[in-house]
Amino acid sequence: MRRRPRALAAGLALAVAAAGAGGFVARQHAGADGDVRLTSGPLPVVVPDPPAPPKALQDELSALALAYGEEVGIAVTDLDQGWTAGVDPDGVYPQQSVSKLWVAIAVLKAADEGRLELDRTVLLTDADRSVFFQPVAYNIGPQGYATTIEALLRRAIVQSDNAANDRLMREVGGPEAVAEALDGLGLKGVTVGAYERDLQAKVAGLVWRPEYGVGWNFQAAREQLSRAERERALEAYLAEPMDGAQPAAIARALAALKKGELLSPASTDRLLTLMEEVRTGPRRLKGGLPPGWSIGHKTGTGQDYRGASVGINDVGLLTAPDGRIYAVAVMMRRTWKPVPQRLAFMQAVSRAVAAEWARAREPDFTTAD
């Protein structure tokens, strides 16, 4: 009777040591003879909660949103420390062309897995025409236009070309295939929903027709709709956007991309480089960055109707002079503010991030008594 406690203690000590070395935890088990034996199993995975965001930054973002006076979503994630500050970070906002990022990730994932070759030549025809900004479509002649997947990828991200994006989505299997790729990567809270041309037609109250891709036919057809039809379609889109995403989810996805958790190193570098070369939105987030900062980003700009614009967004990775990185998403569901005020708001968010970085670098002169 006196030897059993010592044996049990020794066994427990051995089990604890084994757990530390091999990732298993010992459990007590009483046998039929009354002896206490040890069994083992995997340790439970404990994911620590992220730290709270800096109060000064959170207060400043809240004040900026309050002063703007319209529905906005903001998320700022520190890639090093893991905290996220924001305003309505889990609300669902229309992305518009921000969703081109997820199409690009699906394309590069397919390339990483050997299902798609970036240097493969594809032929664009009249059937590939989309809507609004689509400069690649100007090259489509009677014999079509030959280009590569990689060239379309550059056009979609750097120029935000809608026709290039739609063809990329078609190459990987359509919106459903993009959704499957995002789910496989564990990216929750971001969607694509539809081809750009189908999405924009639905927002306007139309159903896409091939002739809408030529000239101003889409705008002319849109003008023929009644005010009630336009408003009904727009309100339905805003209530449940097909391309909806949460600002915090976008920030998490950007952080995962930068950390190399989504794509191969080569594909990660390729997409990050394209984001750094983006030509759209130079006066959005980028416009508020102090000297020494850099940004890789993607903008989104929706349709205008009766003095308001929907889906005015900018999301990206902001890099400080010392290399510290923040994933940032700023999204406007619908805004009536003049363009200069929209730009000033986004720039103010960038300046708030830069100010937080500067505060974090200040030396702490407090000492214990």
Secondary structure, 3 states (H helix, E strand, C coil): CCHHHHHHHHHHHHHHHHHHHHCEEEEEEECCCCCEEEEEEECCCCCCCCCCCCHHHHHHHHHHHHHHCCCEEEEEEECCCCCEEEECCCCCEECHHHHHHHHHHHHHHHHHCCCCCCCCEEEECHHHCCCCCCHHHHHCECCEEEEEHHHHHHHHHHHCCHHHHHHHHHHHCCHHHHHHHHHHCCCCCECCCCCHHHHHHHHHCCCCCHHHHCCCHHHHHHHCCCHHHHHHHHHHHHHCCCCEECHHHHHHHHHHHHCCCCCCHHHHHHHHHHHHCCCCCCCCHHHHCCCCCEEEEEEECCCEECCEEEEEEEEEEEECCCCCEEEEEEEEEEECCCHHHHHHHHHHHHHHHHHHHHHHHCCCCCCCC
